[in-house]
Amino acid sequence: MDEKLEQVKQTLAKYGQEQLLDEYNRLTDENQKHDFLDSILTIDFNQVKTLYEKSKEKPNFADSKIEPIEYVDKSKLTKEEYDELNKIGTEQIKKGKLAVVTMAGGQGTRLGHTGPKGTFDLGLDTHKSIFEILTDVLIKAKQDFDVEIPWYIMTSEENNKQTVDFFENHNYFGYPKKNVTFFKQGKLPMISTDGKVLIDENHKIKQAADGHGGIFNSMLKEGIVYDMKARGIEWVFIGGVDNVLVKPVDPILVGLSVKKNVLAAGKSLVKANPHEKVGVFCKRNGRPSVIEYSEITPEMAEETDENGELKYGESHILCNLFNIKAVEKVSQKALPYHIAFKKAKYIDKDGNVVKPETPNAYKFEAFLFDAFESLDNLAILRVKREEEFAPVKNAEGVDSPETARKLYLDFHSKK
């Protein structure tokens, strides 16, 4: 213990993070003290220092050359085009070349739900949870393509046990347990405005999920990439848990990717209006990308092509397909981290819990779509909102259980 403590003291002194020893000195249980030192030794303080320094920089988009990106409108494919893509994609799926990854690390706090968001009851007569709704899609795919799609679910440190127990208690909703794999999302420390790592109200290092872009590193560290390669997987669909109309097993998307010979593809929705606050697909400096609404001028947002379509109108909905080669490539490099300024409860130097009324801490997240810029090209498939996008994000209003439930029921009533 003395040797470990000395190592920790040296590390903290090197990076100016000695305040963490205040918490260590307050602990009385030897096991807790041991665990606390271990948690400090897992932190990359050089990375923390670099991220803090970046927090003081203002993003500059002036040097980026932004251009529209081509897309294919699924609803406007001719019968011949549709049939061709469907045939190509169906062959890949039937050969067991597709896997599905669902990002489910979040809690349902904004919905007023205690527990993982995937366990939330959407309010259907059947009282199905979001997880069961997603499982239904894979069961239907098993019937349609005569293949069991491997399903990988990314949880978090906070909700992993609850998620696994939920599936166990519901017998995996009838889907083969051997084809469901759980793995955990990565985390990064939260830091104060003066660059100090915070302690949370549970007397541990305060950490936050590293964003959906961290999924690639997590897949590598947790052995998911290896497992996929061992199964002969070539295409990986990655989507969020909160879209109850998601179509992860889509032969058209797979067929389009194969035909265009690209390593990744994304589904898009046409923007509701030119100034809708969403990220849109584009080309940045000649490479596929997603830009935030804040990165383009009002004139660019309103610009149309010869058909009257918005040039920057393809919004990113977190429904993406990656070739396993792209997953492996991106997993071995670090995506850039984006900075969010948040309100964060913490324990001060005197051991008191502080509940700030204004943002006081930096959180760092990687975004999945930053992976696109490491690729030469990207296929974009425009889909219809009423057919493929019903997110459950807010307790009321837009993207709420009420709106998602209506979209879900309307879609299934037409089938």
C-alpha positions, 0 to 999 in steps of 0.5 A, a space after each residue: 500500500 505504501 509503495 502504491 501511495 507513493 507512486 500515486 503521490 508522484 503522479 499527482 504532483 507531476 500533473 498538479 492533481 494533489 487535491 485528490 489526496 484530500 479525498 484519500 485522506 478522508 477515507 477510513 476503510 482500507 479497502 476503499 482507500 485501496 480501490 481509490 488509489 487503483 482508480 487514480 492509477 487508471 487515469 491518463 493524466 497527460 490526456 486530461 492535461 491535453 483535454 483541459 488545454 483544448 477546452 480553452 481553444 475556440 473551434 475555428 471552421 474558417 479553414 474548412 472547405 465544406 461541400 455537399 455530399 451525394 445521397 440516394 433517396 430510398 423512396 425514389 429508387 426504380 424497381 430495378 435499382 431497388 431489386 438489385 440492391 436488395 439482392 446484393 444486401 440479402 445475399 450478405 445478410 443470409 451468409 451471416 455477414 451482418 452484425 448489429 451494435 446498439 448503444 445503450 449506455 444511457 439512463 432514462 433520467 430525462 424520461 423520468 425513468 429510473 434505470 437503463 433507457 432500454 428498459 423504458 416501457 413505451 406505453 403500448 398496450 403490450 407494455 413492451 420495453 424499448 429493448 423488447 421492441 428492438 429484439 422484435 426487429 431481430 426476431 423478424 430478421 431471423 424469420 426473413 433471412 433465415 439467419 441469427 444476427 449477432 447482437 452486441 449491446 454497449 452498456 455503461 459502468 452504471 447500467 451494465 448489471 441492470 441491463 444484463 439482469 433485465 435480459 436474463 429476467 425476460 429470457 432475452 425476449 425469445 432471442 438466442 442468448 448465445 447471439 447477444 453480447 454485452 460490453 461497456 462504454 469507456 469513461 473520462 474524468 470530468 474536470 473543473 474550470 481550473 483543470 482539476 479532476 473532480 470527486 463525485 458524491 459517492 467519493 469516487 473519481 467523477 467520470 462521464 461516458 466518453 461519447 458515442 465515438 468511444 464505441 470503436 475503442 471499447 469494441 477493441 478493448 472488450 474483444 468485440 472486434 475479435 469476436 466479430 472477425 471470428 464469426 466472419 462478420 463483414 458489416 456492422 450496423 451501429 445505432 442508438 437504443 432510443 429509436 424504436 423504428 430503427 431498421 438495423 437489418 436493411 438489405 438496401 443499405 448493405 447492398 448500396 455499400 457493397 455496390 458503391 464499394 465503400 467502407 461505411 454508410 449512413 442513413 439520413 432524413 431530409 431536414 425539417 427546415 433549412 435552419 433545423 438544429 441538426 448535424 448534416 452529412 457533407 464533404 469537409 476538405 474532400 472527405 465525408 463528414 458531418 457538420 453541426 448547424 453552427 458550422 455553416 452560414 445561414 446562406 449555405 443552410 438555405 442553398 438549394 440544388 437544381 431540383 430545389 433540394 437543400 444542398 445541406 439537407 441530409 441530417 445524421 440520425 445515428 444509423 450507420 453501417 461500417 465494414 469491419 475493416 473500417 471498425 478495426 481501423 478507427 478502433 486503433 486511433 483516437 477520435 477527437 474529443 468535443 467539449 461540453 460545459 456541464 453542471 456537475 455535483 462534486 465534493 470540495 476540499 472540505 468534504 462537502 457536496 456542492 450542487 452548482 446552479 450553473 455549469 462548472 465542469 468540462 465533459 469530453 466526448 468523441 462523436 461517432 461521425 468523426 470516424 467518417 473523415 478517416 475514410 475516402 467515401 461514404 454512401 448516404 441513404 435518405 429514408 423517411 422519418 415515418 418509416 425509420 426514425 422515432 426517437 425517445 429522448 424527452 419526457 414531453 414534446 418533440 421526440 418524446 414517448 408520445 411522439 415515438 409511440 404514435 410513429 410506431 403505431 402508425 407504421 405498424 398499422 400499415 403493415 
